[in-house]
Amino acid sequence: MSMTPLEWMVLLCILLLGMLTWTFSRIAFAKHGQIDLEAWWIAYSPERYRPMRRMLSADDFKYLRSAPGFRPEMVRRLRRQRAAAFAAYLQDMRADFTRLQMVGRAMVMAGGVTPTVRDELFHQKVLFTRNYCQVQLGLLAYRLGIGSVDVSRLLESMRSAAAYFEPLMTPTAA
């Protein structure tokens, strides 16, 4: 018994929806240990994620293919290594974004910020989650050798979240 193209499409949509749901739940309901948010904030910079822009670039593979002694398994190994490094960056980014959210929630609970901060926290979380899921799907396609990853919107959501909280975290001169 073979499946029709429509059945394949439905199955694919169900699988993608399941992956998105799983990814979202991991982000939304992750458990985090106690950390010193103030010390983390002082050391934090979204610039640490800039290497992700070029980490999965096709240029390196073109160069590798043109190098003397090239073997096809070299591309597979490099792709696997780059994907693993990229995934580690994603994991760190997710943890940093969660900390940004914790900083925002702590500010809301402490008071002294405008009511729009809570709305901004939600907005930033929605943007980050959407972009994170898109990058995860792109990484899956990259690992399969059928696509590339555009990380620019995810990096922008990290940068804008940090930029939003920076003036709120910086002590004002009295």
C-alpha positions as CSV (number, residue, x, y, z in Angstrom):
1,M,0.0,0.0,0.0
2,S,1.6,3.2,-1.1
3,M,0.9,6.8,0.0
4,T,-0.5,9.4,-2.3
5,P,1.4,12.8,-2.6
6,L,-1.3,14.4,-0.5
7,E,-0.8,11.9,2.3
8,W,2.9,12.5,2.2
9,M,2.3,16.3,2.5
10,V,0.0,15.8,5.4
11,L,2.5,13.6,7.2
12,L,5.3,16.1,6.5
13,C,3.2,19.0,7.9
14,I,2.4,16.9,11.0
15,L,6.1,16.2,11.5
16,L,7.0,19.8,11.1
17,L,4.3,20.9,13.5
18,G,5.5,18.4,16.0
19,M,9.1,19.6,15.7
20,L,8.0,23.2,16.2
21,T,5.9,22.3,19.2
22,W,8.8,20.4,20.7
23,T,11.3,23.3,20.1
24,F,8.9,25.9,21.5
25,S,8.2,23.8,24.6
26,R,11.9,23.4,25.2
27,I,12.4,27.1,25.0
28,A,9.3,28.1,27.0
29,F,9.5,25.6,29.8
30,A,13.3,25.1,30.2
31,K,14.6,24.8,33.8
32,H,17.4,27.1,34.7
33,G,19.7,27.1,37.7
34,Q,20.3,30.1,39.8
35,I,22.7,32.6,38.3
36,D,23.9,36.0,39.2
37,L,22.0,38.0,36.5
38,E,23.8,41.2,37.2
39,A,27.2,39.6,36.7
40,W,25.9,37.9,33.6
41,W,24.5,41.1,32.2
42,I,27.8,42.9,32.7
43,A,29.7,40.2,30.7
44,Y,27.0,39.7,28.1
45,S,27.3,40.8,24.5
46,P,25.2,39.7,21.6
47,E,28.3,40.2,19.5
48,R,29.6,36.8,20.7
49,Y,27.1,35.2,18.2
50,R,28.5,37.1,15.1
51,P,30.5,34.1,13.9
52,M,27.2,32.3,13.3
53,R,26.7,34.4,10.2
54,R,29.5,32.8,8.3
55,M,29.9,29.4,10.1
56,L,27.8,27.5,7.6
57,S,28.9,29.4,4.5
58,A,29.1,27.5,1.3
59,D,32.4,29.4,0.4
60,D,34.4,27.1,2.6
61,F,33.0,24.0,0.8
62,K,33.8,25.5,-2.6
63,Y,37.4,26.1,-1.5
64,L,37.7,22.6,0.0
65,R,36.4,21.0,-3.2
66,S,39.1,22.9,-5.2
67,A,41.9,21.9,-2.9
68,P,44.4,19.3,-4.0
69,G,43.7,15.9,-2.4
70,F,40.0,16.6,-2.0
71,R,37.8,13.7,-1.0
72,P,34.0,13.8,-0.8
73,E,34.1,12.6,2.9
74,M,35.9,15.8,3.7
75,V,32.8,17.8,2.9
76,R,30.6,15.5,5.0
77,R,33.0,15.7,7.9
78,L,33.3,19.5,7.7
79,R,29.5,19.9,7.4
80,R,29.0,17.7,10.4
81,Q,31.5,19.6,12.5
82,R,30.2,23.0,11.5
83,A,26.6,21.9,12.2
84,A,27.7,20.7,15.7
85,A,29.4,24.0,16.5
86,F,26.5,26.0,15.2
87,A,24.1,23.9,17.3
88,A,26.3,24.6,20.4
89,Y,26.1,28.4,19.6
90,L,22.3,28.0,19.3
91,Q,22.1,26.3,22.7
92,D,24.1,29.1,24.3
93,M,22.0,31.7,22.5
94,R,18.8,30.2,23.8
95,A,20.3,30.2,27.4
96,D,21.3,33.8,27.0
97,F,17.9,34.8,25.7
98,T,16.3,33.1,28.7
99,R,18.6,35.1,30.9
100,L,17.5,38.3,29.1
101,Q,13.9,37.4,29.8
102,M,14.8,36.7,33.5
103,V,16.4,40.1,33.7
104,G,13.2,41.7,32.3
105,R,10.9,39.7,34.6
106,A,13.1,40.7,37.6
107,M,12.7,44.4,36.6
108,V,9.0,44.0,36.2
109,M,8.7,42.4,39.7
110,A,10.9,45.0,41.3
111,G,8.8,47.8,39.8
112,G,10.1,51.1,38.6
113,V,9.6,50.3,34.9
114,T,6.8,51.2,32.7
115,P,3.9,48.7,32.1
116,T,5.1,48.3,28.5
117,V,8.1,46.3,29.6
118,R,5.9,43.2,30.2
119,D,4.5,43.6,26.7
120,E,7.9,44.0,25.3
121,L,9.1,40.8,27.1
122,F,6.3,38.9,25.4
123,H,7.0,40.4,22.0
124,Q,10.7,39.7,22.2
125,K,10.0,36.1,23.3
126,V,7.6,35.5,20.4
127,L,10.1,37.0,17.9
128,F,13.0,35.0,19.3
129,T,11.0,31.7,19.4
130,R,9.8,32.1,15.8
131,N,13.3,32.9,14.5
132,Y,14.9,30.2,16.6
133,C,12.5,27.6,15.2
134,Q,13.2,28.8,11.6
135,V,17.0,28.5,12.2
136,Q,16.5,25.0,13.7
137,L,14.6,23.9,10.6
138,G,17.3,25.4,8.4
139,L,20.0,23.6,10.4
140,L,18.1,20.3,9.9
141,A,18.0,21.0,6.1
142,Y,21.7,22.0,6.2
143,R,22.6,18.7,7.9
144,L,20.8,16.9,5.2
145,G,22.7,18.9,2.6
146,I,19.6,20.4,1.1
147,G,19.6,24.0,2.3
148,S,21.3,26.8,4.1
149,V,20.6,28.7,7.3
150,D,19.8,32.4,7.5
151,V,20.6,33.4,11.0
152,S,20.3,37.1,10.5
153,R,16.8,37.5,12.0
154,L,17.7,35.4,15.0
155,L,20.8,37.5,15.6
156,E,18.7,40.7,15.2
157,S,16.2,39.5,17.8
158,M,19.0,38.9,20.3
159,R,20.5,42.3,19.6
160,S,17.2,44.1,19.8
161,A,16.3,42.3,23.1
162,A,19.6,43.3,24.6
163,A,19.3,46.9,23.3
164,Y,15.9,47.2,24.8
165,F,17.1,46.3,28.3
166,E,20.4,48.1,28.2
167,P,19.1,51.5,29.1
168,L,16.9,50.0,31.8
169,M,19.9,48.1,33.4
170,T,22.4,51.0,33.2
171,P,22.4,53.0,36.4
172,T,21.5,56.6,35.8
173,A,23.7,59.4,37.0
174,A,22.2,61.3,40.0
